[in-house]
Amino acid sequence: MSQQPQKRTWMVREDPEGQVIAVVHLRTESRGILLSSFAIDET
């Protein structure tokens, strides 16, 4: 079995308030940490 590391993981969550939060997880082969996270506010 060949193991393929996920480099980019997109997670989109919609809050009950009506806010759409998009979190971008960048995982590397040696380190799997939360690199960048931003929230998109829909008005």
PDB file of N, CA, C and O in Angstrom:
ATOM      1  N   MET A   1       0.836  -1.204   0.000  1.00  0.00           N
ATOM      2  CA  MET A   1       0.000   0.000   0.000  1.00  0.00           C
ATOM      3  C   MET A   1       0.870   1.253   0.000  1.00  0.00           C
ATOM      4  O   MET A   1       1.803   1.371   0.795  1.00  0.00           O
ATOM      5  N   SER A   2       0.564   2.169  -0.880  1.00  0.00           N
ATOM      6  CA  SER A   2       1.327   3.417  -0.932  1.00  0.00           C
ATOM      7  C   SER A   2       0.607   4.488  -0.122  1.00  0.00           C
ATOM      8  O   SER A   2      -0.592   4.713  -0.285  1.00  0.00           O
ATOM      9  N   GLN A   3       1.358   5.135   0.745  1.00  0.00           N
ATOM     10  CA  GLN A   3       0.759   6.140   1.619  1.00  0.00           C
ATOM     11  C   GLN A   3       0.890   7.528   1.005  1.00  0.00           C
ATOM     12  O   GLN A   3       1.998   8.007   0.766  1.00  0.00           O
ATOM     13  N   GLN A   4      -0.242   8.167   0.752  1.00  0.00           N
ATOM     14  CA  GLN A   4      -0.222   9.504   0.163  1.00  0.00           C
ATOM     15  C   GLN A   4      -0.632  10.545   1.196  1.00  0.00           C
ATOM     16  O   GLN A   4      -1.787  10.574   1.621  1.00  0.00           O
ATOM     17  N   PRO A   5       0.302  11.399   1.604  1.00  0.00           N
ATOM     18  CA  PRO A   5       0.030  12.461   2.582  1.00  0.00           C
ATOM     19  C   PRO A   5      -0.851  13.554   1.984  1.00  0.00           C
ATOM     20  O   PRO A   5      -0.652  13.973   0.844  1.00  0.00           O
ATOM     21  N   GLN A   6      -1.819  14.006   2.761  1.00  0.00           N
ATOM     22  CA  GLN A   6      -2.690  15.078   2.280  1.00  0.00           C
ATOM     23  C   GLN A   6      -2.024  16.425   2.503  1.00  0.00           C
ATOM     24  O   GLN A   6      -1.763  16.818   3.640  1.00  0.00           O
ATOM     25  N   LYS A   7      -1.754  17.122   1.424  1.00  0.00           N
ATOM     26  CA  LYS A   7      -1.082  18.414   1.529  1.00  0.00           C
ATOM     27  C   LYS A   7      -2.071  19.519   1.878  1.00  0.00           C
ATOM     28  O   LYS A   7      -1.792  20.383   2.710  1.00  0.00           O
ATOM     29  N   ARG A   8      -3.229  19.477   1.230  1.00  0.00           N
ATOM     30  CA  ARG A   8      -4.204  20.535   1.485  1.00  0.00           C
ATOM     31  C   ARG A   8      -5.555  19.939   1.861  1.00  0.00           C
ATOM     32  O   ARG A   8      -6.094  19.100   1.140  1.00  0.00           O
ATOM     33  N   THR A   9      -6.091  20.375   2.982  1.00  0.00           N
ATOM     34  CA  THR A   9      -7.390  19.889   3.414  1.00  0.00           C
ATOM     35  C   THR A   9      -8.332  21.077   3.627  1.00  0.00           C
ATOM     36  O   THR A   9      -8.086  21.934   4.475  1.00  0.00           O
ATOM     37  N   TRP A  10      -9.392  21.111   2.859  1.00  0.00           N
ATOM     38  CA  TRP A  10     -10.338  22.228   2.972  1.00  0.00           C
ATOM     39  C   TRP A  10     -11.529  21.817   3.824  1.00  0.00           C
ATOM     40  O   TRP A  10     -12.166  20.794   3.574  1.00  0.00           O
ATOM     41  N   MET A  11     -11.818  22.628   4.832  1.00  0.00           N
ATOM     42  CA  MET A  11     -12.977  22.351   5.673  1.00  0.00           C
ATOM     43  C   MET A  11     -13.902  23.570   5.690  1.00  0.00           C
ATOM     44  O   MET A  11     -13.511  24.649   6.135  1.00  0.00           O
ATOM     45  N   VAL A  12     -15.116  23.387   5.207  1.00  0.00           N
ATOM     46  CA  VAL A  12     -16.066  24.500   5.173  1.00  0.00           C
ATOM     47  C   VAL A  12     -17.206  24.232   6.144  1.00  0.00           C
ATOM     48  O   VAL A  12     -17.919  23.236   6.025  1.00  0.00           O
ATOM     49  N   ARG A  13     -17.366  25.127   7.098  1.00  0.00           N
ATOM     50  CA  ARG A  13     -18.439  24.952   8.080  1.00  0.00           C
ATOM     51  C   ARG A  13     -19.355  26.167   8.080  1.00  0.00           C
ATOM     52  O   ARG A  13     -18.906  27.307   7.960  1.00  0.00           O
ATOM     53  N   GLU A  14     -20.641  25.899   8.216  1.00  0.00           N
ATOM     54  CA  GLU A  14     -21.612  26.993   8.241  1.00  0.00           C
ATOM     55  C   GLU A  14     -22.222  27.111   9.631  1.00  0.00           C
ATOM     56  O   GLU A  14     -22.877  26.188  10.116  1.00  0.00           O
ATOM     57  N   ASP A  15     -21.999  28.246  10.258  1.00  0.00           N
ATOM     58  CA  ASP A  15     -22.520  28.463  11.598  1.00  0.00           C
ATOM     59  C   ASP A  15     -24.014  28.775  11.550  1.00  0.00           C
ATOM     60  O   ASP A  15     -24.510  29.305  10.555  1.00  0.00           O
ATOM     61  N   PRO A  16     -24.732  28.446  12.628  1.00  0.00           N
ATOM     62  CA  PRO A  16     -26.170  28.716  12.723  1.00  0.00           C
ATOM     63  C   PRO A  16     -26.481  30.200  12.590  1.00  0.00           C
ATOM     64  O   PRO A  16     -27.594  30.577  12.220  1.00  0.00           O
ATOM     65  N   GLU A  17     -25.503  31.036  12.891  1.00  0.00           N
ATOM     66  CA  GLU A  17     -25.723  32.481  12.794  1.00  0.00           C
ATOM     67  C   GLU A  17     -25.790  32.916  11.334  1.00  0.00           C
ATOM     68  O   GLU A  17     -26.383  33.945  11.010  1.00  0.00           O
ATOM     69  N   GLY A  18     -25.179  32.127  10.462  1.00  0.00           N
ATOM     70  CA  GLY A  18     -25.193  32.474   9.043  1.00  0.00           C
ATOM     71  C   GLY A  18     -23.799  32.809   8.553  1.00  0.00           C
ATOM     72  O   GLY A  18     -23.627  33.378   7.475  1.00  0.00           O
ATOM     73  N   GLN A  19     -22.803  32.451   9.353  1.00  0.00           N
ATOM     74  CA  GLN A  19     -21.428  32.733   8.963  1.00  0.00           C
ATOM     75  C   GLN A  19     -20.798  31.493   8.348  1.00  0.00           C
ATOM     76  O   GLN A  19     -20.977  30.374   8.831  1.00  0.00           O
ATOM     77  N   VAL A  20     -20.067  31.716   7.285  1.00  0.00           N
ATOM     78  CA  VAL A  20     -19.380  30.597   6.641  1.00  0.00           C
ATOM     79  C   VAL A  20     -17.903  30.631   6.997  1.00  0.00           C
ATOM     80  O   VAL A  20     -17.187  31.560   6.624  1.00  0.00           O
ATOM     81  N   ILE A  21     -17.456  29.624   7.713  1.00  0.00           N
ATOM     82  CA  ILE A  21     -16.063  29.585   8.146  1.00  0.00           C
ATOM     83  C   ILE A  21     -15.292  28.567   7.321  1.00  0.00           C
ATOM     84  O   ILE A  21     -15.634  27.385   7.276  1.00  0.00           O
ATOM     85  N   ALA A  22     -14.246  29.054   6.671  1.00  0.00           N
ATOM     86  CA  ALA A  22     -13.416  28.157   5.866  1.00  0.00           C
ATOM     87  C   ALA A  22     -12.054  28.013   6.525  1.00  0.00           C
ATOM     88  O   ALA A  22     -11.348  28.997   6.747  1.00  0.00           O
ATOM     89  N   VAL A  23     -11.701  26.790   6.828  1.00  0.00           N
ATOM     90  CA  VAL A  23     -10.419  26.545   7.482  1.00  0.00           C
ATOM     91  C   VAL A  23      -9.518  25.737   6.559  1.00  0.00           C
ATOM     92  O   VAL A  23      -9.906  24.688   6.045  1.00  0.00           O
ATOM     93  N   VAL A  24      -8.319  26.245   6.362  1.00  0.00           N
ATOM     94  CA  VAL A  24      -7.387  25.553   5.483  1.00  0.00           C
ATOM     95  C   VAL A  24      -6.290  24.901   6.303  1.00  0.00           C
ATOM     96  O   VAL A  24      -5.540  25.571   7.013  1.00  0.00           O
ATOM     97  N   HIS A  25      -6.211  23.589   6.194  1.00  0.00           N
ATOM     98  CA  HIS A  25      -5.169  22.863   6.909  1.00  0.00           C
ATOM     99  C   HIS A  25      -4.090  22.429   5.932  1.00  0.00           C
ATOM    100  O   HIS A  25      -4.365  21.697   4.981  1.00  0.00           O
ATOM    101  N   LEU A  26      -2.868  22.877   6.163  1.00  0.00           N
ATOM    102  CA  LEU A  26      -1.764  22.456   5.310  1.00  0.00           C
ATOM    103  C   LEU A  26      -0.905  21.465   6.079  1.00  0.00           C
ATOM    104  O   LEU A  26      -0.295  21.800   7.095  1.00  0.00           O
ATOM    105  N   ARG A  27      -0.871  20.236   5.569  1.00  0.00           N
ATOM    106  CA  ARG A  27      -0.104  19.202   6.276  1.00  0.00           C
ATOM    107  C   ARG A  27       1.103  18.807   5.455  1.00  0.00           C
ATOM    108  O   ARG A  27       1.007  18.562   4.252  1.00  0.00           O
ATOM    109  N   THR A  28       2.238  18.749   6.121  1.00  0.00           N
ATOM    110  CA  THR A  28       3.467  18.344   5.447  1.00  0.00           C
ATOM    111  C   THR A  28       3.830  16.928   5.859  1.00  0.00           C
ATOM    112  O   THR A  28       3.217  16.370   6.769  1.00  0.00           O
ATOM    113  N   GLU A  29       4.807  16.351   5.206  1.00  0.00           N
ATOM    114  CA  GLU A  29       5.182  14.967   5.492  1.00  0.00           C
ATOM    115  C   GLU A  29       5.714  14.826   6.912  1.00  0.00           C
ATOM    116  O   GLU A  29       5.430  13.839   7.590  1.00  0.00           O
ATOM    117  N   SER A  30       6.485  15.809   7.361  1.00  0.00           N
ATOM    118  CA  SER A  30       7.096  15.704   8.682  1.00  0.00           C
ATOM    119  C   SER A  30       6.246  16.392   9.748  1.00  0.00           C
ATOM    120  O   SER A  30       6.249  15.982  10.908  1.00  0.00           O
ATOM    121  N   ARG A  31       5.525  17.431   9.356  1.00  0.00           N
ATOM    122  CA  ARG A  31       4.734  18.166  10.346  1.00  0.00           C
ATOM    123  C   ARG A  31       3.290  18.281   9.896  1.00  0.00           C
ATOM    124  O   ARG A  31       3.015  18.633   8.750  1.00  0.00           O
ATOM    125  N   GLY A  32       2.363  17.979  10.810  1.00  0.00           N
ATOM    126  CA  GLY A  32       0.939  18.124  10.491  1.00  0.00           C
ATOM    127  C   GLY A  32       0.320  19.135  11.439  1.00  0.00           C
ATOM    128  O   GLY A  32      -0.258  18.770  12.462  1.00  0.00           O
ATOM    129  N   ILE A  33       0.445  20.409  11.090  1.00  0.00           N
ATOM    130  CA  ILE A  33      -0.067  21.456  11.970  1.00  0.00           C
ATOM    131  C   ILE A  33      -0.997  22.396  11.210  1.00  0.00           C
ATOM    132  O   ILE A  33      -1.029  22.400   9.979  1.00  0.00           O
ATOM    133  N   LEU A  34      -1.734  23.173  11.948  1.00  0.00           N
ATOM    134  CA  LEU A  34      -2.621  24.150  11.331  1.00  0.00           C
ATOM    135  C   LEU A  34      -1.803  25.358  10.897  1.00  0.00           C
ATOM    136  O   LEU A  34      -1.342  26.144  11.725  1.00  0.00           O
ATOM    137  N   LEU A  35      -1.630  25.494   9.582  1.00  0.00           N
ATOM    138  CA  LEU A  35      -0.783  26.565   9.068  1.00  0.00           C
ATOM    139  C   LEU A  35      -1.561  27.869   8.944  1.00  0.00           C
ATOM    140  O   LEU A  35      -1.171  28.896   9.499  1.00  0.00           O
ATOM    141  N   SER A  36      -2.654  27.812   8.217  1.00  0.00           N
ATOM    142  CA  SER A  36      -3.409  29.038   7.994  1.00  0.00           C
ATOM    143  C   SER A  36      -4.892  28.804   8.220  1.00  0.00           C
ATOM    144  O   SER A  36      -5.443  27.798   7.774  1.00  0.00           O
ATOM    145  N   SER A  37      -5.528  29.722   8.903  1.00  0.00           N
ATOM    146  CA  SER A  37      -6.969  29.615   9.120  1.00  0.00           C
ATOM    147  C   SER A  37      -7.604  30.992   8.981  1.00  0.00           C
ATOM    148  O   SER A  37      -7.135  31.967   9.568  1.00  0.00           O
ATOM    149  N   PHE A  38      -8.668  31.059   8.202  1.00  0.00           N
ATOM    150  CA  PHE A  38      -9.326  32.345   8.011  1.00  0.00           C
ATOM    151  C   PHE A  38     -10.828  32.156   8.016  1.00  0.00           C
ATOM    152  O   PHE A  38     -11.326  31.077   7.694  1.00  0.00           O
ATOM    153  N   ALA A  39     -11.544  33.196   8.377  1.00  0.00           N
ATOM    154  CA  ALA A  39     -13.003  33.115   8.426  1.00  0.00           C
ATOM    155  C   ALA A  39     -13.610  34.082   7.416  1.00  0.00           C
ATOM    156  O   ALA A  39     -13.216  35.245   7.327  1.00  0.00           O
ATOM    157  N   ILE A  40     -14.579  33.571   6.658  1.00  0.00           N
ATOM    158  CA  ILE A  40     -15.252  34.417   5.678  1.00  0.00           C
ATOM    159  C   ILE A  40     -16.608  34.846   6.231  1.00  0.00           C
ATOM    160  O   ILE A  40     -17.437  34.009   6.589  1.00  0.00           O
ATOM    161  N   ASP A  41     -16.820  36.140   6.294  1.00  0.00           N
ATOM    162  CA  ASP A  41     -18.062  36.663   6.857  1.00  0.00           C
ATOM    163  C   ASP A  41     -19.001  37.087   5.736  1.00  0.00           C
ATOM    164  O   ASP A  41     -18.694  37.993   4.961  1.00  0.00           O
ATOM    165  N   GLU A  42     -20.151  36.419   5.662  1.00  0.00           N
ATOM    166  CA  GLU A  42     -21.124  36.780   4.624  1.00  0.00           C
ATOM    167  C   GLU A  42     -22.127  37.763   5.179  1.00  0.00           C
ATOM    168  O   GLU A  42     -22.779  37.494   6.188  1.00  0.00           O
ATOM    169  N   THR A  43     -22.252  38.895   4.526  1.00  0.00           N
ATOM    170  CA  THR A  43     -23.187  39.909   5.007  1.00  0.00           C
ATOM    171  C   THR A  43     -24.294  40.123   3.997  1.00  0.00           C
ATOM    172  O   THR A  43     -25.185  40.942   4.222  1.00  0.00           O
TER     173      THR A  43
END
